[in-house]
Amino acid sequence: MYLEAILCGLTALRATASALGSVVGEAVLAGVVVAILVVVISWAMRRKAQKSDTDTMNRRTVLQFQTTEDVWGVVDNWANERSYQIVEQNQNSRHYICKKLRNVRIEAGDQGFVLEAWVNFQGGDIALESGGMWGSLPRKQTREDVNILLAKLGLEMIK
């Protein structure tokens, strides 16, 4: 639909350019084509950014792992070093928050442990993986913090 409108407009401009004279008309047409290309490229880049944001928005980074480490001891030491506070705790799980935005939740289960990490941003949860523009700084900071924890547990880091 948009492409048809653009092509129709270009056809009309070409007719107008021919009426104005070859040099002036072609220059006007070239300027309009460049302007249209800039608009289309900007739109495409915005769509790509929105797509990558939807990849991280309204979800959390979730990692499942097994280890022989003293997970709770390692996590508590990490939380103290990185200024995370426990906001919820029971026998099998702990939820830590830093600066009201950065969240890490760890749960022990029959199959090992599950680590969830996310950033609260504008009313939604944002996963920590790279990509997208929403909450990029707190995501990066939280990802760095969680990668320190993962390294202490001997696990692969988040990219």
GROMACS elastic network, one bead per residue, 0.5 to 0.9 nm:
[ bonds ]
;  ai    aj funct       b0    kb
    1     4     6  0.52269   500
    1     5     6  0.64132   500
    1     6     6  0.87703   500
    2     5     6  0.51189   500
    2     6     6  0.61959   500
    2     7     6  0.86366   500
    3     6     6  0.50547   500
    3     7     6  0.61196   500
    3     8     6  0.85145   500
    4     7     6  0.51095   500
    4     8     6  0.60493   500
    4     9     6  0.85061   500
    5     8     6  0.50732   500
    5     9     6  0.60871   500
    5    10     6  0.85713   500
    6     9     6  0.50522   500
    6    10     6  0.61218   500
    6    11     6  0.86288   500
    6    36     6  0.81877   500
    7    10     6  0.50165   500
    7    11     6  0.61679   500
    7    12     6  0.86713   500
    8    11     6  0.51557   500
    8    12     6  0.63712   500
    8    13     6  0.86724   500
    9    12     6  0.51368   500
    9    13     6  0.61317   500
    9    14     6  0.85944   500
   10    14     6  0.60132   500
   10    15     6  0.85806   500
   10    29     6  0.78642   500
   10    32     6  0.83006   500
   10    33     6  0.78753   500
   11    14     6  0.51043   500
   11    15     6  0.63707   500
   11    16     6  0.87086   500
   12    15     6  0.51744   500
   12    16     6  0.62766   500
   12    17     6  0.85805   500
   13    17     6  0.59011   500
   13    18     6  0.84980   500
   13    25     6  0.86406   500
   13    28     6  0.84282   500
   13    29     6  0.64777   500
   13    32     6  0.84744   500
   14    18     6  0.61335   500
   14    19     6  0.86046   500
   14    25     6  0.76635   500
   14    26     6  0.78683   500
   14    29     6  0.64880   500
   15    18     6  0.51739   500
   15    19     6  0.63810   500
   15    20     6  0.88510   500
   15    25     6  0.89237   500
   16    19     6  0.50760   500
   16    20     6  0.63317   500
   16    21     6  0.88934   500
   16    25     6  0.71639   500
   16    29     6  0.88699   500
   17    20     6  0.51268   500
   17    21     6  0.64742   500
   17    22     6  0.70198   500
   17    23     6  0.86870   500
   17    24     6  0.72345   500
   17    26     6  0.59825   500
   17    27     6  0.83089   500
   17    28     6  0.68408   500
   17    29     6  0.64780   500
   18    21     6  0.53934   500
   18    22     6  0.58995   500
   18    24     6  0.88666   500
   18    25     6  0.58196   500
   18    26     6  0.76414   500
   19    22     6  0.80232   500
   19    25     6  0.73866   500
   20    23     6  0.84320   500
   20    24     6  0.65210   500
   20    25     6  0.52658   500
   20    26     6  0.88941   500
   21    24     6  0.58262   500
   21    25     6  0.53908   500
   21    26     6  0.79663   500
   22    25     6  0.52711   500
   22    26     6  0.58352   500
   22    27     6  0.84769   500
   23    26     6  0.53285   500
   23    27     6  0.62126   500
   23    28     6  0.87315   500
   24    27     6  0.51520   500
   24    28     6  0.62580   500
   24    29     6  0.86471   500
   25    28     6  0.51626   500
   25    29     6  0.61688   500
   25    30     6  0.85938   500
   26    30     6  0.60158   500
   26    31     6  0.85653   500
   27    30     6  0.50732   500
   27    31     6  0.61982   500
   27    32     6  0.86597   500
   28    31     6  0.51636   500
   28    32     6  0.62714   500
   28    33     6  0.86851   500
   29    32     6  0.51452   500
   29    33     6  0.61673   500
   29    34     6  0.86658   500
   30    33     6  0.50992   500
   30    34     6  0.62210   500
   30    35     6  0.86444   500
   31    34     6  0.51870   500
   31    35     6  0.62228   500
   31    36     6  0.86852   500
   32    35     6  0.50315   500
   32    36     6  0.61675   500
   32    37     6  0.85975   500
   33    36     6  0.50984   500
   33    37     6  0.61567   500
   33    38     6  0.86486   500
   34    37     6  0.50551   500
   34    38     6  0.62048   500
   34    39     6  0.87043   500
   35    38     6  0.51369   500
   35    39     6  0.63406   500
   35    40     6  0.87287   500
   36    39     6  0.51095   500
   36    40     6  0.61625   500
   36    41     6  0.85694   500
   37    40     6  0.50702   500
   37    41     6  0.59902   500
   37    42     6  0.84010   500
   38    41     6  0.52140   500
   38    42     6  0.60257   500
   38    43     6  0.85061   500
   39    42     6  0.51587   500
   39    43     6  0.61115   500
   39    44     6  0.86211   500
   40    43     6  0.50808   500
   40    44     6  0.61484   500
   40    45     6  0.86520   500
   41    44     6  0.50287   500
   41    45     6  0.61446   500
   41    46     6  0.85709   500
   42    45     6  0.51539   500
   42    46     6  0.61709   500
   42    47     6  0.86120   500
   43    46     6  0.51234   500
   43    47     6  0.61845   500
   43    48     6  0.86573   500
   44    47     6  0.50735   500
   44    48     6  0.62066   500
   44    49     6  0.86880   500
   45    48     6  0.50481   500
   45    49     6  0.62234   500
   45    50     6  0.86012   500
   46    49     6  0.50663   500
   46    50     6  0.61132   500
   46    51     6  0.85508   500
   47    50     6  0.50153   500
   47    51     6  0.60950   500
   47    52     6  0.86683   500
   48    51     6  0.50600   500
   48    52     6  0.62858   500
   48    53     6  0.85868   500
   48   132     6  0.88957   500
   49    52     6  0.52115   500
   49    53     6  0.61421   500
   49    54     6  0.86869   500
   49   131     6  0.83615   500
   49   132     6  0.58352   500
   49   133     6  0.70637   500
   50    54     6  0.62234   500
   50    55     6  0.87001   500
   50   132     6  0.72407   500
   50   133     6  0.84448   500
   51    54     6  0.51324   500
   51    55     6  0.64455   500
   51   132     6  0.78798   500
   52    56     6  0.68643   500
   52    57     6  0.87449   500
   52   131     6  0.58727   500
   52   133     6  0.81490   500
   53    56     6  0.53508   500
   53    57     6  0.57869   500
   53   126     6  0.88380   500
   53   131     6  0.69504   500
   53   133     6  0.64864   500
   53   134     6  0.65213   500
   54    58     6  0.77133   500
   54   132     6  0.79049   500
   55    58     6  0.85472   500
   55    59     6  0.82943   500
   55   127     6  0.83948   500
   55   131     6  0.80802   500
   55   132     6  0.78090   500
   56    59     6  0.62121   500
   56    60     6  0.76546   500
   56    61     6  0.86399   500
   56   125     6  0.83821   500
   56   126     6  0.54030   500
   56   128     6  0.73454   500
   56   129     6  0.70922   500
   56   130     6  0.83961   500
   56   131     6  0.74865   500
   56   132     6  0.71226   500
   56   134     6  0.86125   500
   57    60     6  0.81853   500
   57   124     6  0.69837   500
   57   125     6  0.62039   500
   57   127     6  0.65628   500
   57   132     6  0.87667   500
   57   134     6  0.79653   500
   58   124     6  0.53992   500
   58   126     6  0.55767   500
   58   127     6  0.75723   500
   59   118     6  0.76719   500
   59   124     6  0.80811   500
   59   125     6  0.55160   500
   59   126     6  0.55854   500
   59   127     6  0.55410   500
   60   116     6  0.63098   500
   60   117     6  0.58765   500
   60   118     6  0.50722   500
   60   119     6  0.80919   500
   60   125     6  0.63499   500
   60   126     6  0.59509   500
   60   128     6  0.72420   500
   61   115     6  0.79954   500
   61   116     6  0.55440   500
   61   117     6  0.51938   500
   61   118     6  0.62161   500
   61   126     6  0.81556   500
   61   128     6  0.59299   500
   61   129     6  0.72482   500
   61   158     6  0.88044   500
   62   114     6  0.68959   500
   62   115     6  0.56846   500
   62   117     6  0.66259   500
   62   118     6  0.89348   500
   62   127     6  0.85466   500
   63   113     6  0.82147   500
   63   114     6  0.56592   500
   63   115     6  0.51128   500
   63   116     6  0.64914   500
   63   117     6  0.86464   500
   64   111     6  0.86094   500
   64   112     6  0.71925   500
   64   113     6  0.56865   500
   64   115     6  0.63374   500
   64   116     6  0.88331   500
   65   111     6  0.82917   500
   65   112     6  0.58883   500
   65   113     6  0.53139   500
   65   114     6  0.64274   500
   65   115     6  0.80497   500
   65   155     6  0.80302   500
   66    69     6  0.89237   500
   66   111     6  0.75045   500
   66   113     6  0.60398   500
   66   114     6  0.88178   500
   67    70     6  0.82653   500
   67    71     6  0.77911   500
   67   112     6  0.74857   500
   67   113     6  0.82296   500
   67   153     6  0.74841   500
   67   154     6  0.83684   500
   67   155     6  0.89226   500
   68    71     6  0.80065   500
   69    72     6  0.86827   500
   69    73     6  0.85921   500
   69    74     6  0.77525   500
   69   153     6  0.67694   500
   69   154     6  0.89036   500
   70    73     6  0.54355   500
   70    74     6  0.61907   500
   70    75     6  0.85704   500
   70   153     6  0.88599   500
   71    74     6  0.51610   500
   71    75     6  0.59230   500
   71    76     6  0.84196   500
   71   113     6  0.88454   500
   71   153     6  0.74356   500
   72    75     6  0.50627   500
   72    76     6  0.59173   500
   72    77     6  0.84908   500
   72    94     6  0.88367   500
   73    76     6  0.52221   500
   73    77     6  0.62047   500
   73    78     6  0.85580   500
   74    77     6  0.52847   500
   74    78     6  0.61238   500
   74    79     6  0.85881   500
   74   149     6  0.78465   500
   74   152     6  0.71975   500
   74   153     6  0.74098   500
   75    79     6  0.59823   500
   75    80     6  0.85944   500
   75   106     6  0.88407   500
   75   149     6  0.69789   500
   75   152     6  0.87990   500
   75   153     6  0.87645   500
   76    79     6  0.50451   500
   76    80     6  0.62592   500
   76    81     6  0.86630   500
   76    84     6  0.89651   500
   76    86     6  0.89587   500
   77    80     6  0.52295   500
   77    81     6  0.62459   500
   77    82     6  0.86808   500
   78    81     6  0.50917   500
   78    82     6  0.60805   500
   78    83     6  0.84320   500
   78    84     6  0.82366   500
   78   145     6  0.86763   500
   78   148     6  0.79998   500
   78   149     6  0.62876   500
   78   152     6  0.84523   500
   79    82     6  0.51928   500
   79    83     6  0.58029   500
   79    85     6  0.68195   500
   79    86     6  0.83182   500
   79    96     6  0.75334   500
   79    98     6  0.89031   500
   79   149     6  0.86937   500
   80    83     6  0.52262   500
   80    84     6  0.62095   500
   80    85     6  0.76381   500
   81    84     6  0.79189   500
   82    98     6  0.81497   500
   82   145     6  0.69991   500
   83    97     6  0.85285   500
   83    98     6  0.62553   500
   83    99     6  0.85163   500
   84    96     6  0.56687   500
   84    97     6  0.52261   500
   84    99     6  0.79563   500
   84   102     6  0.84650   500
   84   103     6  0.84751   500
   84   104     6  0.86850   500
   85    95     6  0.82837   500
   85    96     6  0.51852   500
   85    97     6  0.53683   500
   85    98     6  0.63285   500
   86    89     6  0.69818   500
   86    94     6  0.68066   500
   86    95     6  0.57522   500
   86    97     6  0.65610   500
   87    94     6  0.77730   500
   87    95     6  0.57650   500
   87    96     6  0.57417   500
   87    97     6  0.67263   500
   88    93     6  0.80438   500
   88    94     6  0.57206   500
   88    95     6  0.50635   500
   88    96     6  0.72543   500
   88   105     6  0.89752   500
   89    92     6  0.78603   500
   89    93     6  0.57606   500
   89    95     6  0.63586   500
   89    96     6  0.88759   500
   90    93     6  0.54502   500
   90    94     6  0.65654   500
   91    94     6  0.83670   500
   91   108     6  0.87094   500
   92   106     6  0.83263   500
   92   107     6  0.56056   500
   92   108     6  0.50879   500
   92   109     6  0.72002   500
   93   105     6  0.71710   500
   93   106     6  0.54471   500
   93   108     6  0.61266   500
   94   104     6  0.82313   500
   94   105     6  0.56272   500
   94   106     6  0.54589   500
   94   107     6  0.65985   500
   95   103     6  0.71763   500
   95   104     6  0.58185   500
   95   106     6  0.65286   500
   95   107     6  0.86842   500
   96   102     6  0.81844   500
   96   103     6  0.57412   500
   96   104     6  0.51714   500
   96   105     6  0.61215   500
   96   106     6  0.86220   500
   97   100     6  0.60852   500
   97   101     6  0.69725   500
   97   102     6  0.54872   500
   97   104     6  0.65254   500
   97   105     6  0.86910   500
   98   101     6  0.63611   500
   98   102     6  0.50949   500
   98   103     6  0.66745   500
   98   104     6  0.88041   500
   98   142     6  0.88098   500
   99   102     6  0.64457   500
  100   103     6  0.79753   500
  100   119     6  0.88655   500
  100   120     6  0.77152   500
  101   118     6  0.82394   500
  101   119     6  0.52622   500
  101   121     6  0.69478   500
  101   138     6  0.74617   500
  102   117     6  0.77677   500
  102   118     6  0.62664   500
  102   120     6  0.66289   500
  102   138     6  0.71034   500
  102   139     6  0.78640   500
  102   141     6  0.84600   500
  102   142     6  0.59813   500
  103   116     6  0.79945   500
  103   117     6  0.55203   500
  103   118     6  0.53011   500
  103   119     6  0.59651   500
  103   120     6  0.76091   500
  103   142     6  0.78776   500
  104   115     6  0.70615   500
  104   116     6  0.57321   500
  104   118     6  0.67148   500
  104   119     6  0.88923   500
  104   142     6  0.87432   500
  104   146     6  0.78923   500
  105   114     6  0.80843   500
  105   115     6  0.57262   500
  105   116     6  0.50681   500
  105   117     6  0.63206   500
  105   118     6  0.89258   500
  106   113     6  0.68659   500
  106   114     6  0.56457   500
  106   116     6  0.63376   500
  106   117     6  0.86651   500
  107   112     6  0.85026   500
  107   113     6  0.55737   500
  107   114     6  0.52295   500
  107   115     6  0.65721   500
  107   116     6  0.85313   500
  108   111     6  0.80849   500
  108   112     6  0.59143   500
  108   114     6  0.65506   500
  108   115     6  0.89743   500
  109   112     6  0.52723   500
  109   113     6  0.58748   500
  109   114     6  0.77172   500
  110   113     6  0.81901   500
  111   114     6  0.89263   500
  117   126     6  0.87891   500
  117   127     6  0.69277   500
  117   128     6  0.69422   500
  117   142     6  0.80001   500
  117   143     6  0.82982   500
  117   146     6  0.77023   500
  118   125     6  0.59700   500
  118   126     6  0.54037   500
  118   128     6  0.59234   500
  118   139     6  0.75185   500
  118   142     6  0.76890   500
  118   143     6  0.87339   500
  119   124     6  0.81179   500
  119   125     6  0.56025   500
  119   126     6  0.51177   500
  119   127     6  0.67345   500
  119   128     6  0.72968   500
  119   135     6  0.76922   500
  119   138     6  0.68383   500
  119   139     6  0.61889   500
  119   142     6  0.74590   500
  120   123     6  0.65198   500
  120   124     6  0.56952   500
  120   126     6  0.64572   500
  120   135     6  0.86451   500
  121   124     6  0.54086   500
  121   125     6  0.62495   500
  121   126     6  0.68037   500
  121   134     6  0.78855   500
  121   135     6  0.63976   500
  121   138     6  0.88621   500
  122   125     6  0.83853   500
  122   135     6  0.88276   500
  126   129     6  0.88600   500
  126   134     6  0.80765   500
  126   135     6  0.76209   500
  126   139     6  0.75833   500
  127   130     6  0.86514   500
  127   139     6  0.74412   500
  128   131     6  0.88508   500
  128   136     6  0.87624   500
  128   138     6  0.88468   500
  128   139     6  0.51492   500
  128   140     6  0.70368   500
  128   142     6  0.70499   500
  128   143     6  0.55925   500
  128   158     6  0.76848   500
  128   159     6  0.83891   500
  129   139     6  0.76886   500
  129   140     6  0.83201   500
  129   143     6  0.74090   500
  129   158     6  0.65044   500
  129   159     6  0.58004   500
  130   136     6  0.80290   500
  130   139     6  0.80165   500
  130   140     6  0.76326   500
  130   143     6  0.88009   500
  130   158     6  0.86345   500
  130   159     6  0.62656   500
  131   134     6  0.88366   500
  131   136     6  0.79932   500
  132   135     6  0.83484   500
  132   136     6  0.71579   500
  133   136     6  0.54435   500
  133   137     6  0.89368   500
  134   137     6  0.85851   500
  134   139     6  0.86711   500
  135   138     6  0.56723   500
  135   139     6  0.59312   500
  135   140     6  0.84701   500
  136   139     6  0.51060   500
  136   140     6  0.59875   500
  136   141     6  0.86188   500
  137   140     6  0.50958   500
  137   141     6  0.61998   500
  137   142     6  0.85690   500
  138   141     6  0.50072   500
  138   142     6  0.59670   500
  138   143     6  0.83311   500
  139   142     6  0.51398   500
  139   143     6  0.58821   500
  139   144     6  0.84778   500
  140   143     6  0.50378   500
  140   144     6  0.61326   500
  140   145     6  0.86335   500
  141   144     6  0.51417   500
  141   145     6  0.62715   500
  141   146     6  0.86786   500
  142   146     6  0.60527   500
  142   147     6  0.83982   500
  143   146     6  0.51129   500
  143   147     6  0.59386   500
  143   148     6  0.85916   500
  143   157     6  0.87050   500
  143   158     6  0.67621   500
  143   159     6  0.80961   500
  144   147     6  0.50772   500
  144   148     6  0.63522   500
  144   149     6  0.88592   500
  144   158     6  0.85058   500
  145   148     6  0.52349   500
  145   149     6  0.66033   500
  145   150     6  0.88210   500
  146   150     6  0.60961   500
  146   151     6  0.85565   500
  146   157     6  0.80492   500
  146   158     6  0.79732   500
  147   151     6  0.60374   500
  147   152     6  0.85503   500
  147   155     6  0.86416   500
  147   156     6  0.80350   500
  147   157     6  0.51371   500
  147   158     6  0.63220   500
  147   159     6  0.89425   500
  148   151     6  0.51636   500
  148   152     6  0.63507   500
  148   153     6  0.87921   500
  148   157     6  0.82288   500
  149   152     6  0.50983   500
  149   153     6  0.63649   500
  149   154     6  0.86810   500
  149   155     6  0.85977   500
  150   153     6  0.50318   500
  150   154     6  0.61171   500
  150   156     6  0.65239   500
  150   157     6  0.61458   500
  150   158     6  0.85737   500
  151   155     6  0.56121   500
  151   156     6  0.70366   500
  151   157     6  0.69943   500
  152   155     6  0.76348   500
